[in-house]
Amino acid sequence: EIIRGTPLLVQIFIFYFFIGTVLSLDRFTAGVASLAVFTAAYVAEIVRSGIQSIPPGQMEAARSLGMTYVQAMVNVILPQAFKRTLPPMAGQFINLIKDSSLVSVISITDLTKAG
């Protein structure tokens, strides 16, 4: 929740100036780590909401057929959740490409290699 609630630019600065100096990270590593943590928080929320959007009756039906919890998740719940989470995941990864330009503030060339 804290990661999703703070701006990405602030997180880049924190990774580079605070965490990077303690762990002696270079610019590229700090930039990639900040983008990864920021995107992971949103992807986790997308996956969580996709799984919760499947009606509980689906799990009950799978369990009544004798499936274990893991089998029910892999064979019944996750395929349905994948279809529901695909559009927001695509949007999030497009946002990641756009957000990669913010790492230029710590002197990293972004994905477009411009500027």
C-alpha positions in Angstrom: 0.0 0.0 0.0 2.9 2.4 0.8 4.5 1.6 -2.6 1.3 2.3 -4.5 0.6 5.5 -2.5 3.9 7.2 -3.2 4.9 8.7 -6.6 7.4 6.8 -8.7 9.8 9.7 -8.9 10.0 9.8 -5.1 10.7 6.0 -5.0 13.5 6.4 -7.6 15.1 9.1 -5.5 14.8 6.9 -2.3 16.3 3.9 -4.1 19.1 5.9 -5.6 20.0 8.3 -2.8 19.2 6.3 0.3 19.2 2.6 -0.4 21.7 3.0 -3.2 24.3 4.6 -1.0 23.8 2.1 1.8 24.1 -0.9 -0.5 26.4 0.9 -3.0 24.1 0.3 -6.0 24.9 1.9 -9.3 22.3 4.1 -11.1 21.1 1.3 -13.4 20.4 -1.1 -10.6 18.6 1.5 -8.5 16.5 2.5 -11.5 15.6 -1.0 -12.3 14.9 -1.9 -8.7 12.6 1.1 -8.2 10.6 0.3 -11.4 10.4 -3.3 -10.5 9.1 -2.7 -6.9 6.6 -0.1 -8.2 5.3 -2.3 -10.9 5.2 -5.4 -8.7 2.9 -3.6 -6.2 0.4 -2.9 -9.0 0.7 -6.3 -10.6 0.1 -8.0 -7.2 -3.1 -5.9 -6.8 -4.3 -6.8 -10.3 -3.7 -10.5 -9.7 -5.4 -10.3 -6.3 -8.5 -8.6 -7.6 -8.6 -11.0 -10.6 -8.7 -14.0 -8.3 -11.2 -12.4 -6.0 -13.5 -11.6 -8.9 -14.1 -15.3 -9.5 -17.3 -16.3 -7.7 -16.7 -18.5 -4.6 -19.0 -21.2 -6.1 -16.3 -22.0 -8.6 -14.0 -23.1 -5.8 -16.7 -24.9 -4.0 -17.6 -26.8 -7.2 -14.0 -27.8 -7.8 -13.5 -28.9 -4.2 -16.8 -31.0 -4.4 -15.3 -32.8 -7.4 -12.4 -34.0 -5.2 -9.8 -31.5 -6.2 -7.3 -30.3 -3.7 -7.0 -26.5 -3.1 -3.9 -26.3 -5.4 -5.6 -28.3 -8.2 -8.7 -26.1 -7.9 -6.6 -22.9 -8.1 -4.5 -24.1 -11.1 -7.2 -25.8 -13.1 -10.3 -23.7 -12.3 -9.7 -20.4 -10.7 -6.5 -19.1 -12.3 -7.5 -19.7 -15.9 -10.6 -17.6 -15.4 -8.7 -15.0 -13.4 -6.0 -14.8 -16.2 -8.7 -13.9 -18.7 -10.0 -11.1 -16.4 -6.5 -9.7 -15.5 -5.1 -9.6 -19.0 -6.4 -6.2 -20.0 -5.2 -4.4 -16.8 -1.9 -6.2 -17.0 -1.3 -5.0 -20.5 -2.2 -1.5 -19.4 0.2 -1.8 -16.4 3.1 -2.9 -18.6 2.4 0.0 -21.1 2.6 2.3 -18.1 5.9 0.7 -17.1 7.3 1.6 -20.5 6.1 5.2 -20.1 7.3 5.4 -16.5 10.8 4.3 -17.6 11.5 7.8 -18.7 11.5 9.0 -15.1 14.8 7.2 -14.4 16.4 9.9 -16.5 16.5 12.1 -13.4 19.3 9.9 -12.0 21.2 10.1 -15.4 20.0 6.8 -16.9 19.1 6.7 -20.6 15.5 5.5 -20.8 14.2 2.8 -23.2 13.9 5.3 -26.1 17.6 6.1 -25.7 16.7 9.8 -26.3 17.8 12.7 -24.2 
